[in-house]
Amino acid sequence: MIESARLDLDRRQRLGMVEAVWGEHKSPEQISAILQRLEDANELALVTRVDPDKAAAVVALATDLSLTYHPNARCLTSATLPEPDPRLGSVTVLTGGSSDLTVASEAQLALLCHGVSTRLLLDVGVAGLHRLLSQLESLRQPQVLIACAGMEGALPTVLAGLLPQPVIGVPVAVGYGVSAGGMAALHGMLASCAPGLSVVNIDNGYGAAMAALRILKGAADRDRP
């Protein structure tokens, strides 16, 4: 097999992040080889966008590695995830509906790989606004909110209009007709009138998690004597 992956093994030292591997367009053989190189470098591995059949094939190939498949997130990890670091604070990942679970779970897992305490709050979309309003007091506690929503993508706007901490919107490719594979949610979030709302690309739970991690690490570094 031609060696084509140039792994960023210094990312943790440079950015405080482990390298994530995009698994959707890689073969089980490619993923297995990458995981072995990360293991040899004593790096935790996070492989995103892996369906169950491909995950099973990778596990069968990488028999010397301790791998865990996370079906809700469609991700593979190696090694043991770190314990939450209380100095980093916490993040709550919300979904508009249960169909947003995969993207939200990817964000949650990516944060757990970096020692960030997370809570997953499902099905609090604006179609039943009372579901969200009943959670407002608890949502004042985390340092960052990640809101995953399809359809018109209104959930992040509502959160950013009600709560003071950073809100990161993740448009999800869920919805009928003009939802256009998440484009309506993306455009709605980008056009939000709520000041300070940040938005990542469609279905990019990992990207939202890394944006939250940058916020948390910046605050933690400022608080250190």
C-alpha positions in Angstrom: 0.0 0.0 0.0 1.3 3.5 -0.9 1.9 5.6 2.2 -0.2 8.7 1.6 -1.1 10.0 5.0 1.1 12.8 6.5 0.0 12.7 10.1 0.2 15.8 12.2 1.9 14.3 15.2 2.8 17.7 16.7 -0.7 19.0 16.8 -1.2 18.3 20.5 2.0 20.3 21.3 1.2 23.1 18.9 -2.6 23.5 19.4 -3.5 21.3 22.3 -5.6 19.1 20.0 -5.2 15.4 19.0 -5.3 14.8 15.2 -8.7 13.6 13.9 -8.8 11.2 10.9 -11.5 11.5 8.3 -12.7 8.0 7.9 -15.5 8.2 5.3 -13.3 8.1 2.2 -10.5 5.9 3.6 -10.4 2.1 3.3 -10.2 -0.1 6.4 -6.6 -0.8 5.4 -5.7 2.9 5.3 -7.4 3.6 8.6 -5.7 0.5 10.3 -2.3 1.7 9.1 -2.9 5.2 10.4 -4.1 3.9 13.8 -0.9 1.9 14.1 1.2 4.9 13.4 -0.7 7.0 16.0 -0.3 4.1 18.5 3.4 4.0 17.8 3.6 7.8 18.5 1.6 7.3 21.8 -1.2 9.5 20.5 -4.9 9.0 21.1 -6.7 8.4 17.8 -10.1 9.7 16.8 -11.5 8.5 13.4 -14.7 10.2 12.3 -17.4 9.2 9.8 -17.0 5.5 10.1 -20.0 3.3 9.4 -20.5 0.0 11.4 -19.3 -2.3 8.6 -16.1 -0.3 8.1 -15.5 -0.1 11.8 -15.8 -3.9 12.1 -13.3 -4.3 9.2 -10.8 -2.0 10.9 -11.1 -3.8 14.2 -10.5 -7.1 12.4 -7.4 -5.7 10.8 -6.0 -3.9 13.8 -5.9 -6.8 16.2 -3.0 -5.4 18.3 -4.8 -2.2 19.1 -7.5 -1.5 21.7 -10.2 0.2 19.6 -13.7 1.4 20.6 -16.5 2.0 18.2 -19.0 4.7 19.1 -22.1 4.0 17.0 -24.0 7.2 17.8 -21.1 9.3 16.8 -20.0 7.0 13.9 -16.4 7.3 15.3 -13.5 5.0 16.3 -11.1 5.8 19.1 -8.0 4.1 20.4 -6.5 4.2 23.8 -8.3 5.3 26.9 -10.1 8.6 26.9 -8.7 11.1 29.4 -10.5 12.0 32.6 -12.4 15.4 32.4 -10.1 18.3 33.4 -12.2 20.6 35.7 -10.0 23.6 34.8 -11.4 23.5 31.3 -15.0 23.9 32.4 -17.8 22.1 30.6 -19.8 22.2 27.3 -23.5 21.3 26.7 -24.3 19.9 23.3 -27.9 20.4 22.3 -30.0 19.0 19.4 -33.1 20.4 17.9 -34.4 16.8 17.4 -33.3 13.3 17.8 -32.3 13.1 14.1 -29.4 15.4 15.0 -27.9 12.8 17.4 -25.1 11.6 15.2 -23.6 15.1 14.6 -24.1 16.0 18.3 -22.5 12.8 19.4 -19.5 13.5 17.2 -19.0 16.8 18.9 -19.4 15.3 22.4 -16.9 12.5 21.7 -14.3 15.0 20.2 -14.6 17.0 23.4 -14.2 13.9 25.6 -11.1 13.0 23.7 -9.6 16.3 25.0 -10.7 15.9 28.7 -13.7 18.3 28.4 -16.7 17.5 30.5 -19.8 17.4 28.3 -23.6 17.0 28.6 -25.8 15.9 25.7 -29.3 17.5 25.7 -31.6 16.1 23.1 -34.8 17.2 21.3 -35.1 20.8 22.6 -35.9 22.4 19.2 -38.1 25.4 18.7 -41.0 23.4 17.4 -41.8 22.8 21.1 -40.2 25.9 22.6 -41.3 24.9 26.1 -38.8 22.0 26.0 -35.9 24.5 25.8 -37.3 27.0 28.2 -37.6 24.4 30.9 -33.8 23.8 30.6 -32.7 27.5 30.7 -31.4 27.5 34.3 -29.3 24.4 33.8 -28.0 25.9 30.5 -26.5 28.8 32.4 -23.9 26.5 34.0 -21.6 25.4 31.1 -19.0 27.7 29.6 -19.9 26.9 26.0 -23.1 25.7 24.2 -23.0 23.8 20.9 -26.4 23.7 19.2 -27.0 21.2 16.4 -30.2 21.7 14.3 -31.6 20.9 10.9 -34.8 22.2 9.2 -34.5 26.0 9.4 -31.8 25.8 12.1 -33.4 28.3 14.6 -32.2 26.7 17.8 -28.7 28.5 18.0 -30.4 31.9 17.4 -32.8 31.3 20.2 -30.0 30.2 22.6 -27.8 33.1 21.6 -30.7 35.5 22.3 -31.4 34.1 25.8 -28.0 33.1 27.3 -24.7 35.0 27.6 -22.0 32.3 27.0 -20.6 31.5 23.5 -23.0 29.6 21.3 -21.7 27.6 18.4 -24.3 26.6 15.8 -24.0 23.4 13.7 -26.4 23.1 10.8 -27.5 19.5 10.2 -28.5 17.9 6.9 -32.0 17.1 8.1 -35.2 18.4 6.6 -37.6 18.3 3.7 -37.4 19.9 0.2 -35.9 23.4 0.5 -33.9 22.3 3.5 -31.5 21.2 0.8 -29.3 18.9 2.8 -28.7 21.5 5.6 -28.2 24.6 3.4 -31.4 26.2 4.8 -30.1 25.7 8.3 -26.7 27.0 7.4 -28.0 30.1 5.8 -30.4 30.7 8.6 -27.6 30.5 11.2 -25.3 32.7 9.2 -28.1 35.3 8.8 -29.0 35.1 12.5 -29.8 38.4 14.2 -28.5 37.1 17.5 -25.2 38.9 18.1 -22.0 36.8 18.5 -23.4 33.5 17.2 -20.6 31.4 15.7 -21.4 28.8 13.0 -19.5 25.9 11.5 -20.1 23.9 8.3 -23.0 21.5 7.8 -22.7 18.3 10.0 -19.3 19.5 11.3 -19.7 18.3 14.9 -15.9 17.9 15.2 -15.2 21.4 14.1 -17.7 22.8 16.6 -16.0 20.8 19.3 -12.6 22.2 18.4 -14.0 25.8 18.4 -15.3 25.2 21.9 -12.0 23.7 23.0 -10.2 26.9 21.8 -12.5 29.0 23.8 -12.1 26.9 26.9 -8.3 26.6 26.7 -8.1 30.4 26.2 -10.1 31.0 29.3 -8.2 28.4 31.3 -4.8 29.9 30.2 -5.9 33.4 31.3 -7.0 32.1 34.7 -3.6 30.4 35.5 -1.3 32.4 37.7 
